[in-house]
Amino acid sequence: MRVTACLALTLTVACGTSTSVSDVTTDADVTTDTDASCANPNLILDGGGAVESPEAGAPQCPAGVCNYQAQTGCADGQACRPQFTAASPGVSPGCEAAGAGKSGAACAGGSDCAVGYYCVDQVCRKQCCAADRSACDPGESCFRPLEVKAGGTVIPSGMELCFPVNDCDPLDATSCSASPGTECKVVDATGAVACMPVSNAKLGDPCSAASACGAGALCVKDECRALCRAEPCGEPACAAGHGTCIHYNRDPAGVGECTPR
């Protein structure tokens, strides 16, 4: 029989999908805005920079009789989803009955969700692999790994799910208070944010993915870097020695990174 599926409560990064970012700013690329009347005047710069395109997710889905993201390999009316049982600690792609529910639709089980969607926490969510946000519906991004309980063991399914983004503020410690155990983080290269499990990674700690760092930080050049309010006299400002507040295209609107210069 099928057993419980759950969203990973730990930060999981699919192989080959590291989202740590690199600086692209040069002195010729920036403009400055200062206000000496501020108690802590920010130097605000527009760092620009290209937003990295996501890797194609379908080729990175687990091999099997069908493909989680492309939804190839199954008969008409069937969906490719993780198959697992209580008897064995294993999971693999397989075909099963599908319904009509799409993103955000209520569901009691997989048969209520359309092809390409999965029922988790009684809501249909679109399937994706390897953080490929291009697979998601508008207003969502591919950043929540799905784990399943098979054979009494919780294991990665190899599939991710698209969830809504931009419903919190990464500089407001209370913006995820409705979801205990989470904090607002940048979740993809477009600067999209969402409530994610709390991380213990602090400023200066090594990291590999944008959402690996704790609240108010972002993984840049494999190190957790402080975020700041990218507005004249904005707070929080960059602490002494943490650099200049620079907004890059990869950052949320109104948010910058404390960038060493």
Secondary structure, DSSP 8 states (H G I E B T S, - for coil): ----EEE-SS----TT----B-----GGG--EE--TTSSS---EEEEE--------SGGGS--SSS-TTT--SS-TTEEEEEE--SSSS--EEEEEE--SB-TT-B-SSGGGB-TTEEEETTEEEEEESTT-GGGS-TTEEEEEEEEEEETTEEEEEEEEEEEE---S-TT-TTTTTTSTTEEEEE-STT--EEEEE---B-TT-B-SSGGGB-TTEEEETTEEEEEEE-STT-SS---TTS-EEEEETTS-TTEEEEE--
